[in-house]
Every structure is written in structure tokens, then in C-alpha cells.
Amino acid sequence: NGLKFSPSWGGPALPETTKDIERRANEMLGEICYREMPFHEAQTRGLVEEIDPRPAYFEKIR
């Protein structure tokens, strides 16, 4: 699917603009270092916070 970017005028970005954004994004991805772990372990380590978004959502749509 690639990258989709719409400039301020709302039309499609020029190919060179999209290529520049893709290049920069790929450079940043190379800097990311993480390891996979089971969900339960992430919870135990305090890396995951479970929330229930329904109350705030229901309040907004009333």
C-alpha cells in the first residue's frame, strides 16, 4: 500500500515529495529497536495500560 500523503491543497503529493517522506521514514525505522514479548509479560512490566474508552465516547456523543 505504501505511503499516502496529501499536501495542503488536498491533491496527491508529487512523486518526489512522497519518495522523500518514504526515505526519511525508513531512516527512522532503522533506529527503532524493540523486542516482542507476550502480552501478559508487557502487562506485568507495566508497559501496557488497559482503558475503557466507552464512557468518554458516550459522553461526547450525548
Phi and psi in degrees as GROMACS dihedral restraints (atoms count N, CA, C in turn):
[ dihedral_restraints ]
;  ai    aj    ak    al  type     phi  dphi    fc
    3     4     5     6     1    71.5    20    10
    4     5     6     7     1  -160.0    20    10
    6     7     8     9     1  -103.5    20    10
    7     8     9    10     1   137.2    20    10
    9    10    11    12     1  -119.9    20    10
   10    11    12    13     1   127.8    20    10
   12    13    14    15     1  -138.8    20    10
   13    14    15    16     1   131.4    20    10
   15    16    17    18     1  -114.6    20    10
   16    17    18    19     1   118.8    20    10
   18    19    20    21     1   -67.7    20    10
   19    20    21    22     1   178.6    20    10
   21    22    23    24     1   -59.5    20    10
   22    23    24    25     1   -25.2    20    10
   24    25    26    27     1   -82.2    20    10
   25    26    27    28     1    -4.7    20    10
   27    28    29    30     1    88.5    20    10
   28    29    30    31     1    -9.4    20    10
   30    31    32    33     1   -87.6    20    10
   31    32    33    34     1  -177.6    20    10
   33    34    35    36     1   -70.7    20    10
   34    35    36    37     1   148.3    20    10
   36    37    38    39     1   -71.8    20    10
   37    38    39    40     1   152.4    20    10
   39    40    41    42     1   -65.3    20    10
   40    41    42    43     1   148.5    20    10
   42    43    44    45     1   -54.7    20    10
   43    44    45    46     1   -39.7    20    10
   45    46    47    48     1   -67.3    20    10
   46    47    48    49     1   -31.4    20    10
   48    49    50    51     1   -67.6    20    10
   49    50    51    52     1   -47.0    20    10
   51    52    53    54     1   -61.5    20    10
   52    53    54    55     1   -42.4    20    10
   54    55    56    57     1   -63.0    20    10
   55    56    57    58     1   -39.1    20    10
   57    58    59    60     1   -65.6    20    10
   58    59    60    61     1   -42.5    20    10
   60    61    62    63     1   -63.9    20    10
   61    62    63    64     1   -43.9    20    10
   63    64    65    66     1   -61.1    20    10
   64    65    66    67     1   -42.7    20    10
   66    67    68    69     1   -61.0    20    10
   67    68    69    70     1   -47.1    20    10
   69    70    71    72     1   -64.5    20    10
   70    71    72    73     1   -40.8    20    10
   72    73    74    75     1   -63.8    20    10
   73    74    75    76     1   -42.3    20    10
   75    76    77    78     1   -65.3    20    10
   76    77    78    79     1   -35.2    20    10
   78    79    80    81     1   -62.7    20    10
   79    80    81    82     1   -42.4    20    10
   81    82    83    84     1   -67.1    20    10
   82    83    84    85     1   -37.4    20    10
   84    85    86    87     1   -61.8    20    10
   85    86    87    88     1   -33.3    20    10
   87    88    89    90     1   -65.7    20    10
   88    89    90    91     1   -20.0    20    10
   90    91    92    93     1   -88.2    20    10
   91    92    93    94     1   -13.9    20    10
   93    94    95    96     1   -81.2    20    10
   94    95    96    97     1   131.4    20    10
   96    97    98    99     1  -130.3    20    10
   97    98    99   100     1   120.2    20    10
   99   100   101   102     1  -148.5    20    10
  100   101   102   103     1   163.2    20    10
  102   103   104   105     1  -126.7    20    10
  103   104   105   106     1   148.5    20    10
  105   106   107   108     1   -79.1    20    10
  106   107   108   109     1   149.9    20    10
  108   109   110   111     1  -151.3    20    10
  109   110   111   112     1   158.5    20    10
  111   112   113   114     1   -61.6    20    10
  112   113   114   115     1   147.4    20    10
  114   115   116   117     1   -55.2    20    10
  115   116   117   118     1   -44.1    20    10
  117   118   119   120     1   -59.4    20    10
  118   119   120   121     1   -40.2    20    10
  120   121   122   123     1   -64.3    20    10
  121   122   123   124     1   -41.6    20    10
  123   124   125   126     1   -61.9    20    10
  124   125   126   127     1   -39.5    20    10
  126   127   128   129     1   -63.3    20    10
  127   128   129   130     1   -46.7    20    10
  129   130   131   132     1   -59.9    20    10
  130   131   132   133     1   -36.8    20    10
  132   133   134   135     1   -81.4    20    10
  133   134   135   136     1    -1.7    20    10
  135   136   137   138     1    77.3    20    10
  136   137   138   139     1    22.6    20    10
  138   139   140   141     1   -90.7    20    10
  139   140   141   142     1   -10.6    20    10
  141   142   143   144     1  -125.5    20    10
  142   143   144   145     1   135.1    20    10
  144   145   146   147     1  -121.7    20    10
  145   146   147   148     1   118.8    20    10
  147   148   149   150     1   -85.1    20    10
  148   149   150   151     1   135.6    20    10
  150   151   152   153     1  -131.5    20    10
  151   152   153   154     1   158.6    20    10
  153   154   155   156     1  -113.8    20    10
  154   155   156   157     1   103.6    20    10
  156   157   158   159     1   -76.8    20    10
  157   158   159   160     1    -7.9    20    10
  159   160   161   162     1   -61.1    20    10
  160   161   162   163     1   -46.3    20    10
  162   163   164   165     1   -57.7    20    10
  163   164   165   166     1   -45.7    20    10
  165   166   167   168     1   -65.6    20    10
  166   167   168   169     1   -39.7    20    10
  168   169   170   171     1   -63.7    20    10
  169   170   171   172     1   -48.2    20    10
  171   172   173   174     1   -63.0    20    10
  172   173   174   175     1   -35.8    20    10
  174   175   176   177     1   -64.1    20    10
  175   176   177   178     1   -39.5    20    10
  177   178   179   180     1   -69.6    20    10
  178   179   180   181     1   -33.2    20    10
  180   181   182   183     1   -88.8    20    10
  181   182   183   184     1    -1.9    20    10
